[in-house]
Amino acid sequence: MQLQVGQINGGGLCVDAHIKGATAAGDTAVRLSRLAAWRHSTVFTEAERVALRLTEEGTRLGDHGVSDETWAEVRKHYDDDQVGAPACLVSLINAPPA
């Protein structure tokens, strides 16, 4: 999610840092290289794709907000405790530095 926000916001330093972090955490080069085209890639699970959609819509709140359809899909894959984490993470990643 952090890498996707960096890509959407055009943050070169963030993208670089998050690629290194994801690689260190065990994510593969194939998945990282396909993140920008996640809608057309088969390397992400359905739950990951929903989280990526939430990330995209949450990052672009000013465009249209998070759709009811996306929230419904999020609720299919994440319980009450889990749904707060990605929503908070998107908010925190997009927050301007203090």
N, C-alpha and C positions, 0 to 999 in steps of 0.2 A: 504494500500500500504506500509506503514511504517513497519508493522509487517511482511509482505511478504519479504521485502528487508532484514530485520533482520534475517529471517529464511534462506534465500538464502546465506547470508554472514556469517552465523554461529555466530551471535552476541547475546550471551546469555543475557547480560544486556539489549540490545535493545529489544529483544523479550519480556522479562519480562516487561519492561517499556511500550511497545506498546500494550501488552495485557491489562495491567492496564488502559491505556488511552482509548482503544477501549471499554472496559467494562464500564468505567465511562461515555463514550459518548453514551452508550445504545446498543452496539453490544452484541449479545447473545453468550453464551458459545458454542452453536451448531455451529454457523458460525465460530467462532474463532478456534474451534477444527478441522474444516474441511478445513481450509485455505490451509494447506499443500497439500491437495488432491483436490484442487479447480476444476481441470479439470474433476473430476469424481463425483462431488457433485452437488446437485440440489438446494442448498440454496442460490446461487448467481444468480443475474439477468444477462441477456445477456450483458448489459453495464458494469456491475461489472466484468464479466469474461474477457471482452476485456481489461479493465483497469488492471486486474491482469496479462494478457498476456503481455501487454505493460510493466508492472513493471518487469516481469521476463526477458523479452528480453532486456530491458533497463539496468537492473542490470548486465546482462551477455553480454554486448556490445562486449567484446573481443572475444566471441565465434563466433558470426555471425551477430551481430547488430540487429536492429529492422527490421523485414521483411516487405516487401511491403504489404503482406497480412494483417499483423497486423495493419499497418497504415491505410489501406483501411477500416478495421473493426472499428478502432478508429473513423475515419471520419464519419461513419454511425451513431455513437452514440453521438458524441460530436461536437459542432459547433466550429468556429474559436476561440472564446474566451475560450471555455472550454477545447480545446485540449492542449493548452499551460500549463495549471495547472498540469495535471498529468505528462507530460513530464518534466517539471521543478522540480516537487516534486521528481521524481525518481532520477534526477541528484543531487538534494540537499541531499537526504538521503544517496546516495552513495559517496558523496564527503568526503574526509578525513577531520578529525577535524583540525582546524587551530592551 
